Amino acid sequence: MSTIEILPAQLGEYYQAMTKEHGSPLLVLDRNKVRSRYRELCEALPNVELYYAMKSQCEPAFLEVLIAEGAGIDIATNGEIAILQQLEHRPKQLIHTHPFKKDADIRAALDFDCNTFVVDCVEELDKFAAYADKVELLLRVSCQNSAAKIDLSKKFGCHEASVASVLDEARRRGLTVKGLSFHVGSQCGSADMHVDAIALCARFFSSHPYLTCLDIGGGFPAPYDKTVVNLLDFCAPIRAALQQLDSRIRIIAEPGRCLSAPCFYSVATIMGVAAAEKAQWYFLDDGVYGSFSGAFYSGNRYPLQVFSDAAPESNAVLAGPTCDSVDVIYEDVMLPKLAINDVVVGPCMGAYTTVTASEFNAIAKPKLLIRDGHIEAVKQLQARS
Ligand SMILES: Cc1ncc(COP(=O)(O)O)c(C=O)c1O
């Protein structure tokens, strides 16, 4: 199914003016949206401390807003620490969630006042021997999830049958395990897996009363299309499940995609058209080696907008700018006739887009443009046109 919306040509002119002034392709950040989206998630998950997973989008201007809102940050690499070091304000709280680390990673995190780390096996415990008095650990429990767009338990997580033995081993080594964590996978279709994982962890909280923290990971959905439920409704079963837990347990989460995706719009420009036998080809200046890289690793079908007052008339292909033939964003879509310099907009393009993009063919990643109020302005323009 195509998720390409055809919107009035007048709205396209607004974006064309933007590319005329700032170039193309662009990634437009609306900081008002960052605030409102963060508050929406806080409301959906009351009493849960949020650590934004900066792997999904690490743009400093975006991080600054979340940090000002009070978000903690989930880091996974030294590179992410280096980005945070450049910011004007430091996050109040940090958590390092990569289950596998080098000694230099642990030291860099500790030097940056992050002392909570995630492990998922006995072998990883050895690395903390020298820092036993400084670190607190969370044991990541595995939860396979075929319903998530991306199932991360294939790679990480301690099987439930081994949880007790890893906890015992940590204690024997004088390490503090303060709680459990899980990550049910990205862009979940429902909260069922979160609920099951909370129930699984609850059993270990009963049998190991010294555990006092539960990290419910990420996986909260970005609003890519109208079938995605809003955060308040999505999280309702999670709120109910958390209420069953002992009140001594502190709850934290590592949301990524749901916060970053809707705060950034991508704007690409058609730089070439070709009428082929079976389809009309449109060549954009951004593609799957750029902002649309999720098409490669998770088969993402990004919602897009094109602008025309005419009706759809031909089967079209939207292709990216590189010389690789896999660089195709959409095939088999009915579109109105578009022209060189027309724009193609992605309204939910903040998560796993520019961070996973490459610069293949030496094509630079999109330029960041900060436009507070952009989303509201577009809504008003759309209502008028
Ligand atoms: C450990 C961990 N936490 C949080 C996230 C963020 O997940 P999402 O973007 O689905 O919220 C990820 C994503 O890969 C992750 O690996």
The ligand as an ORCA input file, in Angstrom:
! r2SCAN-3c Opt
* xyz 0 1
  C      18.660     -0.558     23.867
  C      17.712      0.265     23.077
  N      16.930      1.148     23.735
  C      16.065      1.945     23.079
  C      15.956      1.876     21.711
  C      14.976      2.798     21.046
  O      13.965      2.071     20.482
  P      12.777      2.829     19.721
  O      13.401      3.769     18.784
  O      12.023      1.754     19.082
  O      11.967      3.509     20.769
  C      16.744      0.967     20.976
  C      16.625      0.870     19.540
  O      17.287      0.133     18.857
  C      17.652      0.141     21.688
  O      18.448     -0.729     21.045
*
